[in-house]
Amino acid sequence: MDLDKFKVHGEPLIYGAMVSIALATIGILVGLTYFKKWGYLWREWLTTVDHKKIGVMYILAALLMLFRGGVDAIMMRLQTAAPEMKFLDAQHYNEVFTTHGLIMILFMAMPFIIGLMNVIVPLQIGARDVAFPRLNAVSFWLFFFGAMLLNISFVIGGSPDAGWSAYFPLASLEFSPTVGNNYYSLALQISGIGTLITGVNFIVTILKMRAPGMKLMKMPMFTWSVLITNVIIVFAFPVLTVALALMMFDRLFGSQFFTMANGGMDMLWANLFWVWGHPEVYIVILPAFGIYSEIIATFSKKNLYGYTSMVFSMLIISLLSFLVWAHHFYTMGQGAMVNSFFSITTMAIAVPTGVKIFNWLFTLRKGRITFTTPMLYTLAFIPIFTIGGVTGVMLAMASADYQYHNTMFLVAHFHYVLIPGAVFAVIAGFHYWFPKVFGFRLNERLGKHSFWWIVISFNVTFFPLFFLGLMGMTRRMYTYSEESGFGPLNMLSFVGAVGLAIGFVLLVYNIYWSTRYMPRDTTSDPWDGRTLEWATHSPMPVYNFAVVPKVQTRDAFWSAKQDNMPLFEDKITKIHMPSNTGKPFILGVIFFFLGFFLVFSMWIPAIVAGVGVLIMLAAMSFDRDHGYYISVDEVMATEKKLMRGETV
């Protein structure tokens, strides 16, 4: 076996990362052993099928990936902060910007959204869990081990280096002979399967498990956004899976799907990637719209203005998201007619998005607005996202895009859409729903300090990039001459990136400080909420609701408080719940090793791991465990403890 292919040579940063990973791993193992937490970890987390705990694990993984991707961003901004910088060489810079894009979109924004989705949606529809709890656990562990497979690439073998879109022929063996793009194809396939399972699971959950009386047009807006998002997932992710499989065949088995000879077609990859890639943008943004809708209604003390138009605008966005993919390559020669069609569909998608903006503004109008941390992120989103939308319309014009394409103008636009459209939203949702999960609020003063650092620094970081793009600076440029004149604006952008890092560090410090010092919430409704998740205890019992609520109006909990409409009319009965199982975790571990062995073309171990995957799937298919019941006495005892503010 050639051990050299496992090594990453020559970069002090890589060696430092190897040492830090080893020390962190040793520290975790020693801590678990010293505090005797191995059993607790296995029973309560690694084997859980509880949607709330799975959601928390998604969010923890997303926060971890936020800082991994953030370090990549700081390194890129530092490398380009001044002319002729030598902090990163060209190859390392290519790897850094590739992994930054992958991690931030697929392993930070998506799991954060899916984590909130897991925690909140069953509560909002009055359900006790998702439709398929064990599949939910499989989804998480496939995502997690796919993410871990990608993350070990920068210390074992080398990271992907062809950009997050991995265009061919650049991603082919001819131009990327290292194993980095093998990691790309396999890690994304593994995690993508998990995401596709999530899509099916939540569609069934929302359509079949709503509380009595909750018709579709009485669902909370976040639940609506999640339903539409998961429909997009089910249609879009199979395209990515097929494209990645073909990429794997090209790189591992010598097939010719994306080559420039022997009947291959490199543009086939570009089309397949963006048929998935542009709907992917709305997979992270539509749930964000749902989060903002919940927050605006709660902190304006008003019903959401134009509920029906909000729903239909999301449906139209989801349809149009599949009709705009070619705007990513206007300059690649498909002709004026095709460019014109995709230019029109791209500009058309701004219309339903604008409808939502005006609905939020009309909801705010004459509302009794409370400026909490979640509300501040929501209010900041509207003007900043509008800048991203306006520059998107500029890029949608095919003729003008010949000037903007592949410049820093495009980078600025992309971040002005995704950071307010996804990152601000998940931070706002994190603050908003944190007390529901943990029983106490995050500190508002620290939250607002973090908010101002993040919002101001975001604009300092990315607004200069619009001007750099118009000056001619292309993206993925790892160095430039002093004569280009790019230096001052790049240095300003680097200063902003440091400020962003400070803001995110404050966010983490807020979690630590609030965990230690914030008073515990005994009301279960700290924000005077409107939807059903606030009608149960904080933190929630394993069964969510002792009695399934009966819904009569759109904002059911608000109506129950304001109009004395009864929510819980039935008597407590025994509650059926799913049993924990370690099989999804074990399946994820085996998938990780299968992917790792395939990355390095280690065929015999890969075959063994593949057989292991099939055995685990068979074992799960024939599992006869039908769960367990919580007796009426146990439920009543739990309810009494929770009403007294005790933990259970």
Solvent accessible surface area in square Angstrom, and as a share of the most:
residue,aa,sasa,rsa
1,M,163,0.73
2,D,87,0.45
3,L,112,0.56
4,D,85,0.44
5,K,76,0.32
6,F,37,0.16
7,K,106,0.45
8,V,21,0.12
9,H,121,0.54
10,G,61,0.58
11,E,30,0.14
12,P,104,0.65
13,L,70,0.35
14,I,6,0.03
15,Y,102,0.39
16,G,40,0.38
17,A,19,0.14
18,M,64,0.29
19,V,87,0.50
20,S,61,0.39
21,I,76,0.39
22,A,51,0.39
23,L,114,0.57
24,A,58,0.45
25,T,65,0.38
26,I,99,0.50
27,G,43,0.42
28,I,110,0.56
29,L,84,0.42
30,V,90,0.52
31,G,24,0.23
32,L,34,0.17
33,T,83,0.48
34,Y,164,0.62
35,F,135,0.56
36,K,175,0.74
37,K,92,0.39
38,W,114,0.40
39,G,34,0.32
40,Y,95,0.36
41,L,46,0.23
42,W,104,0.36
43,R,139,0.51
44,E,61,0.27
45,W,57,0.20
46,L,33,0.16
47,T,7,0.04
48,T,3,0.02
49,V,3,0.02
50,D,17,0.09
51,H,0,0.00
52,K,13,0.06
53,K,54,0.23
54,I,1,0.00
55,G,0,0.00
56,V,15,0.08
57,M,19,0.08
58,Y,3,0.01
59,I,16,0.08
60,L,108,0.54
61,A,9,0.07
62,A,0,0.00
63,L,20,0.10
64,L,109,0.54
65,M,8,0.03
66,L,10,0.05
67,F,70,0.29
68,R,43,0.16
69,G,0,0.00
70,G,23,0.22
71,V,84,0.49
72,D,3,0.01
73,A,27,0.21
74,I,47,0.24
75,M,28,0.12
76,M,24,0.11
77,R,22,0.08
78,L,50,0.25
79,Q,1,0.00
80,T,1,0.00
81,A,2,0.02
82,A,28,0.22
83,P,41,0.26
84,E,93,0.42
85,M,53,0.23
86,K,174,0.74
87,F,71,0.30
88,L,3,0.02
89,D,72,0.37
90,A,43,0.33
91,Q,82,0.37
92,H,14,0.06
93,Y,9,0.04
94,N,48,0.25
95,E,23,0.10
96,V,6,0.03
97,F,30,0.12
98,T,0,0.00
99,T,3,0.02
100,H,25,0.11
101,G,12,0.12
102,L,0,0.00
103,I,0,0.00
104,M,39,0.17
105,I,12,0.06
106,L,16,0.08
107,F,1,0.00
108,M,3,0.01
109,A,7,0.06
110,M,7,0.03
111,P,1,0.01
112,F,2,0.01
113,I,3,0.01
114,I,6,0.03
115,G,0,0.00
116,L,5,0.02
117,M,1,0.00
118,N,0,0.00
119,V,1,0.01
120,I,0,0.00
121,V,0,0.00
122,P,0,0.00
123,L,0,0.00
124,Q,0,0.00
125,I,0,0.00
126,G,2,0.02
127,A,5,0.04
128,R,56,0.20
129,D,8,0.04
130,V,3,0.02
131,A,27,0.21
132,F,83,0.35
133,P,24,0.15
134,R,51,0.19
135,L,72,0.36
136,N,0,0.00
137,A,2,0.01
138,V,7,0.04
139,S,0,0.00
140,F,4,0.02
141,W,10,0.04
142,L,3,0.02
143,F,10,0.04
144,F,48,0.20
145,F,24,0.10
146,G,0,0.00
147,A,1,0.01
148,M,47,0.21
149,L,0,0.00
150,L,1,0.01
151,N,16,0.08
152,I,39,0.20
153,S,1,0.00
154,F,38,0.16
155,V,16,0.09
156,I,56,0.28
157,G,10,0.10
158,G,7,0.06
159,S,3,0.02
160,P,0,0.00
161,D,20,0.10
162,A,4,0.03
163,G,1,0.01
164,W,29,0.10
165,S,3,0.02
166,A,0,0.00
167,Y,46,0.17
168,F,12,0.05
169,P,38,0.24
170,L,92,0.46
171,A,0,0.00
172,S,15,0.09
173,L,82,0.41
174,E,139,0.63
175,F,112,0.47
176,S,2,0.01
177,P,98,0.62
178,T,65,0.38
179,V,20,0.11
180,G,0,0.00
181,N,1,0.00
182,N,10,0.05
183,Y,0,0.00
184,Y,0,0.00
185,S,1,0.01
186,L,9,0.04
187,A,0,0.00
188,L,3,0.02
189,Q,24,0.11
190,I,9,0.04
191,S,10,0.07
192,G,4,0.04
193,I,61,0.31
194,G,0,0.00
195,T,13,0.08
196,L,47,0.23
197,I,36,0.18
198,T,0,0.00
199,G,0,0.00
200,V,67,0.39
201,N,0,0.00
202,F,0,0.00
203,I,32,0.16
204,V,44,0.25
205,T,0,0.00
206,I,0,0.00
207,L,81,0.40
208,K,157,0.66
209,M,66,0.29
210,R,61,0.22
211,A,4,0.03
212,P,69,0.44
213,G,40,0.39
214,M,9,0.04
215,K,137,0.58
216,L,67,0.33
217,M,66,0.29
218,K,55,0.23
219,M,0,0.00
220,P,7,0.04
221,M,6,0.03
222,F,1,0.00
223,T,0,0.00
224,W,18,0.06
225,S,0,0.00
226,V,0,0.00
227,L,14,0.07
228,I,6,0.03
229,T,0,0.00
230,N,0,0.00
231,V,59,0.34
232,I,2,0.01
233,I,1,0.00
234,V,43,0.25
235,F,137,0.57
236,A,0,0.00
237,F,3,0.01
238,P,50,0.31
239,V,35,0.20
240,L,3,0.01
241,T,38,0.22
242,V,81,0.47
243,A,0,0.00
244,L,0,0.00
245,A,23,0.18
246,L,30,0.15
247,M,0,0.00
248,M,26,0.11
249,F,78,0.32
250,D,13,0.07
251,R,8,0.03
252,L,25,0.12
253,F,111,0.46
254,G,47,0.45
255,S,34,0.22
256,Q,73,0.33
257,F,81,0.34
258,F,0,0.00
259,T,32,0.19
260,M,137,0.61
261,A,60,0.46
262,N,123,0.63
263,G,83,0.80
264,G,19,0.18
265,M,114,0.51
266,D,34,0.17
267,M,54,0.24
268,L,61,0.30
269,W,0,0.00
270,A,4,0.03
271,N,46,0.24
272,L,37,0.18
273,F,1,0.00
274,W,19,0.07
275,V,36,0.20
276,W,1,0.00
277,G,0,0.00
278,H,20,0.09
279,P,0,0.00
280,E,1,0.00
281,V,18,0.10
282,Y,24,0.09
283,I,3,0.01
284,V,1,0.01
285,I,2,0.01
286,L,0,0.00
287,P,0,0.00
288,A,0,0.00
289,F,2,0.01
290,G,0,0.00
291,I,0,0.00
292,Y,0,0.00
293,S,1,0.01
294,E,15,0.07
295,I,0,0.00
296,I,0,0.00
297,A,9,0.07
298,T,2,0.01
299,F,3,0.01
300,S,0,0.00
301,K,48,0.20
302,K,61,0.26
303,N,102,0.52
304,L,23,0.12
305,Y,113,0.43
306,G,29,0.28
307,Y,14,0.05
308,T,66,0.38
309,S,47,0.31
310,M,0,0.00
311,V,1,0.01
312,F,110,0.46
313,S,4,0.03
314,M,0,0.00
315,L,69,0.34
316,I,85,0.43
317,I,0,0.00
318,S,17,0.11
319,L,120,0.60
320,L,27,0.13
321,S,0,0.00
322,F,54,0.23
323,L,67,0.33
324,V,1,0.00
325,W,61,0.21
326,A,4,0.03
327,H,29,0.13
328,H,40,0.18
329,F,4,0.02
330,Y,0,0.00
331,T,47,0.28
332,M,72,0.32
333,G,67,0.64
334,Q,48,0.21
335,G,38,0.37
336,A,83,0.64
337,M,161,0.72
338,V,58,0.33
339,N,12,0.06
340,S,55,0.35
341,F,102,0.43
342,F,16,0.07
343,S,10,0.07
344,I,116,0.59
345,T,14,0.08
346,T,17,0.10
347,M,67,0.30
348,A,38,0.29
349,I,15,0.07
350,A,42,0.32
351,V,103,0.59
352,P,8,0.05
353,T,21,0.12
354,G,24,0.23
355,V,55,0.32
356,K,0,0.00
357,I,23,0.12
358,F,122,0.51
359,N,8,0.04
360,W,1,0.00
361,L,75,0.37
362,F,92,0.38
363,T,0,0.00
364,L,21,0.11
365,R,142,0.52
366,K,169,0.72
367,G,19,0.18
368,R,171,0.62
369,I,57,0.29
370,T,63,0.36
371,F,113,0.47
372,T,13,0.08
373,T,0,0.00
374,P,0,0.00
375,M,0,0.00
376,L,25,0.12
377,Y,0,0.00
378,T,0,0.00
379,L,47,0.24
380,A,13,0.10
381,F,0,0.00
382,I,15,0.08
383,P,76,0.48
384,I,12,0.06
385,F,15,0.06
386,T,60,0.35
387,I,62,0.32
388,G,0,0.00
389,G,32,0.31
390,V,88,0.50
391,T,12,0.07
392,G,15,0.14
393,V,52,0.30
394,M,58,0.26
395,L,16,0.08
396,A,2,0.01
397,M,81,0.36
398,A,16,0.13
399,S,97,0.63
400,A,29,0.23
401,D,5,0.03
402,Y,131,0.50
403,Q,105,0.47
404,Y,27,0.10
405,H,30,0.14
406,N,61,0.31
407,T,11,0.06
408,M,10,0.04
409,F,6,0.03
410,L,34,0.17
411,V,27,0.16
412,A,0,0.00
413,H,30,0.14
414,F,57,0.24
415,H,35,0.16
416,Y,0,0.00
417,V,18,0.11
418,L,20,0.10
419,I,26,0.13
420,P,0,0.00
421,G,0,0.00
422,A,1,0.01
423,V,16,0.09
424,F,0,0.00
425,A,0,0.00
426,V,1,0.00
427,I,2,0.01
428,A,0,0.00
429,G,0,0.00
430,F,15,0.06
431,H,5,0.02
432,Y,1,0.00
433,W,4,0.01
434,F,11,0.05
435,P,0,0.00
436,K,0,0.00
437,V,25,0.15
438,F,87,0.36
439,G,2,0.02
440,F,12,0.05
441,R,86,0.31
442,L,5,0.02
443,N,24,0.12
444,E,44,0.20
445,R,171,0.62
446,L,24,0.12
447,G,0,0.00
448,K,68,0.29
449,H,83,0.37
450,S,0,0.00
451,F,6,0.03
452,W,132,0.46
453,W,110,0.39
454,I,0,0.00
455,V,14,0.08
456,I,100,0.51
457,S,8,0.05
458,F,0,0.00
459,N,43,0.22
460,V,48,0.27
461,T,2,0.01
462,F,20,0.08
463,F,85,0.35
464,P,7,0.05
465,L,1,0.01
466,F,12,0.05
467,F,100,0.42
468,L,0,0.00
469,G,2,0.01
470,L,91,0.45
471,M,95,0.43
472,G,38,0.37
473,M,2,0.01
474,T,58,0.34
475,R,58,0.21
476,R,86,0.31
477,M,54,0.24
478,Y,76,0.29
479,T,39,0.22
480,Y,13,0.05
481,S,47,0.30
482,E,133,0.59
483,E,156,0.70
484,S,41,0.26
485,G,37,0.35
486,F,18,0.07
487,G,10,0.10
488,P,102,0.64
489,L,45,0.23
490,N,0,0.00
491,M,86,0.39
492,L,81,0.40
493,S,0,0.00
494,F,39,0.16
495,V,84,0.49
496,G,2,0.02
497,A,7,0.05
498,V,60,0.34
499,G,6,0.06
500,L,20,0.10
501,A,38,0.29
502,I,67,0.34
503,G,0,0.00
504,F,27,0.11
505,V,87,0.50
506,L,39,0.20
507,L,2,0.01
508,V,64,0.37
509,Y,96,0.37
510,N,0,0.00
511,I,39,0.20
512,Y,110,0.42
513,W,71,0.25
514,S,0,0.00
515,T,65,0.38
516,R,146,0.53
517,Y,119,0.45
518,M,33,0.15
519,P,102,0.64
520,R,123,0.45
521,D,26,0.14
522,T,110,0.64
523,T,96,0.56
524,S,18,0.11
525,D,27,0.14
526,P,32,0.20
527,W,14,0.05
528,D,50,0.26
529,G,0,0.00
530,R,9,0.03
531,T,5,0.03
532,L,2,0.01
533,E,0,0.00
534,W,2,0.01
535,A,22,0.17
536,T,10,0.06
537,H,32,0.14
538,S,13,0.08
539,P,55,0.34
540,M,19,0.09
541,P,2,0.01
542,V,62,0.35
543,Y,3,0.01
544,N,0,0.00
545,F,3,0.01
546,A,16,0.12
547,V,18,0.10
548,V,47,0.27
549,P,0,0.00
550,K,71,0.30
551,V,7,0.04
552,Q,90,0.40
553,T,38,0.22
554,R,100,0.36
555,D,25,0.13
556,A,5,0.04
557,F,28,0.12
558,W,39,0.14
559,S,13,0.08
560,A,20,0.16
561,K,66,0.28
562,Q,100,0.44
563,D,88,0.46
564,N,132,0.68
565,M,61,0.27
566,P,70,0.44
567,L,16,0.08
568,F,83,0.35
569,E,98,0.44
570,D,74,0.39
571,K,177,0.75
572,I,49,0.25
573,T,87,0.51
574,K,123,0.52
575,I,1,0.01
576,H,89,0.40
577,M,5,0.02
578,P,30,0.19
579,S,21,0.13
580,N,77,0.40
581,T,13,0.08
582,G,14,0.13
583,K,60,0.25
584,P,1,0.01
585,F,40,0.17
586,I,70,0.36
587,L,2,0.01
588,G,0,0.00
589,V,42,0.24
590,I,35,0.18
591,F,28,0.12
592,F,32,0.14
593,F,92,0.38
594,L,32,0.16
595,G,1,0.01
596,F,31,0.13
597,F,40,0.17
598,L,29,0.14
599,V,1,0.00
600,F,4,0.01
601,S,46,0.30
602,M,31,0.14
603,W,100,0.35
604,I,134,0.68
605,P,45,0.29
606,A,6,0.04
607,I,116,0.59
608,V,101,0.58
609,A,10,0.08
610,G,21,0.20
611,V,73,0.42
612,G,16,0.15
613,V,11,0.06
614,L,120,0.60
615,I,109,0.55
616,M,23,0.10
617,L,79,0.39
618,A,45,0.35
619,A,39,0.30
620,M,40,0.18
621,S,87,0.56
622,F,149,0.62
623,D,44,0.23
624,R,187,0.68
625,D,70,0.36
626,H,149,0.67
627,G,25,0.24
628,Y,94,0.36
629,Y,124,0.47
630,I,17,0.08
631,S,47,0.30
632,V,53,0.30
633,D,111,0.58
634,E,99,0.44
635,V,0,0.00
636,M,86,0.38
637,A,50,0.39
638,T,27,0.16
639,E,21,0.09
640,K,114,0.48
641,K,85,0.36
642,L,21,0.10
643,M,143,0.64
644,R,153,0.56
645,G,47,0.45
646,E,76,0.34
647,T,120,0.70
648,V,106,0.61
